[in-house]
Amino acid sequence: MKILILDDERQAITVLQSRLKRYTYVSDIDFATNTKEGMSKMQQLHPNVLFLDVDLSEMSGLSFLKFID
């Protein structure tokens, strides 16, 4: 399972990554700290799961969802 974490708080990313690494079925965990980087990584990784901060600095996480298909 490939996972992408999109969050602008580094500590939240670190905690989530450490918890997700416990699961053997998780093959890739990547992260982005802004929506531009998040969009790029969505296209590169094609994650199965997206952990999305709904309160990002440049746009809401819910608005970000409109840009992914």
VENFENJO-V125762 format. One record per residue. RES is the residue in one small letter. PHI is phi as a letter, one per 40 degrees, with the letter a starting at -180 (none if undefined). NEAR is the number of other C-alpha atoms within 10 Angstrom. D_CENTER is the distance of its C-alpha to the mean C-alpha in Angstrom with 1 decimal. Layout:
RES,PHI,NEAR,D_CENTER
RES,PHI,NEAR,D_CENTER
This chain:
m,none,12,13.2
k,b,15,10.2
i,b,21,6.8
l,b,23,3.4
i,b,23,1.9
l,b,26,3.1
d,a,23,6.5
d,c,19,9.9
e,b,14,11.5
r,d,11,11.7
q,c,10,13.5
a,c,13,11.0
i,c,20,8.5
t,c,12,11.7
v,c,10,12.9
l,c,13,10.1
q,d,17,10.2
s,c,11,13.9
r,c,9,14.2
l,c,15,12.2
k,c,13,14.4
r,c,9,17.4
y,c,10,17.0
t,c,8,18.8
y,c,10,17.3
v,c,13,13.8
s,c,11,14.5
d,b,14,11.4
i,b,19,8.5
d,b,17,6.8
f,a,21,5.0
a,b,21,5.9
t,b,17,8.2
n,a,16,9.5
t,c,21,9.6
k,c,12,11.8
e,c,12,9.8
g,c,21,6.7
m,c,16,9.6
s,c,12,11.1
k,c,18,8.5
m,c,21,8.4
q,c,10,12.1
q,c,9,12.4
l,c,14,10.5
h,f,13,11.0
p,c,17,8.7
n,c,12,10.6
v,b,12,8.1
l,b,17,5.0
f,c,14,4.8
l,b,19,5.6
d,c,19,8.1
v,c,15,11.2
d,b,12,13.0
l,c,19,11.7
s,c,14,14.6
e,c,11,15.2
m,a,12,14.4
s,c,14,13.5
g,c,18,10.3
l,c,13,13.0
s,c,12,14.4
f,d,18,11.3
l,d,12,11.6
k,c,8,15.1
f,c,9,14.1
i,b,9,12.5
d,b,5,15.0
